């Protein structure tokens, strides 16, 4: 069957129209949809409250149980420092305290004897002074008795001072013992919270100084995400507003969150933060918190978030990242 040129032209035209219609349909169906009006979009990276586990005393590490990525319970032993030197200090302080206490105890009966002699000398002095007034004894004899009485008083005072010094030495030794025992207790470093080890900073055999960190851990039960919103959206958000978080590791899964904090100070748009309105220069950081009992949201994960600021509106059926 012979086809006329007009039919060929018509068929080509119909095909071109079909292609155009199909292209327009594909464009409109696949083009990025704008963010629904009732939500505010933001992006950032998952964060968590980090804790640097530091040591309080110096020494050589004998043991480090921090394994990066492993979970650890509050109170678990993270590291242990050689306590040998502190044990010797405690033993020395205990010996010094015992010696000082014994010295103070030995002085007690000597003080009692000295007090008795002082009391006798005082009685004799009164008798000599009475006899002196009567002329029964000479002034020289009375002066000798006065000197004897003063010597007895000085002896009591000297022994009492020695006893006070011994007791003070015992107290100093007790404080030194308590300090050494406290340091012994601090040679074992325990996890201050339950969480996961993010980084191990020291190895067994290393000598650490007070304040030096041996590991960094984080509480992953609450995941945090800081996003930036434009200044015009600041008046819309409120603390406690619901939000949803998505990460690439779990496509199609939304993690419920809430708006926990709004920065009090504005800043210029960070270079690595995408804003829907590229004209936005001044932005405010807001922090979202999401319950993370399984620890699926890990620090450093890139994340997208949507904040439902309009209480009267429901969540849209579909959430997309704006282009």
Secondary structure, 3 states (H helix, E strand, C coil): CCCCHHHHHHHHHHHHHHHHHHHHHHHHHHCCCCCCCCEEEEEEEEEEEEEEEECCCCEEEEEECCCCCCEECCCCEEEEECCHHHHHHHHHHHHHHHHHHHHHHHHHHHHHHHHHHHHHHHHHHHHHHHHHHHCCCCHHHHHHHHHHHHHHHHHHHHHHHHHHHHHHHHHHHHHHHHHHHHHHHCCEEECCCCEEEEEECCCCCCEECCCCEEEEEEEEEEEEEEEEEEHHHCCCCCCCCEEEEEEHHHCCCCEEEEEEEECCCCEECCCCCCCCCCCCCEEEEEEEEEECCCCCCCCCCEEEEEEECCCCCCCCCCCCCCC
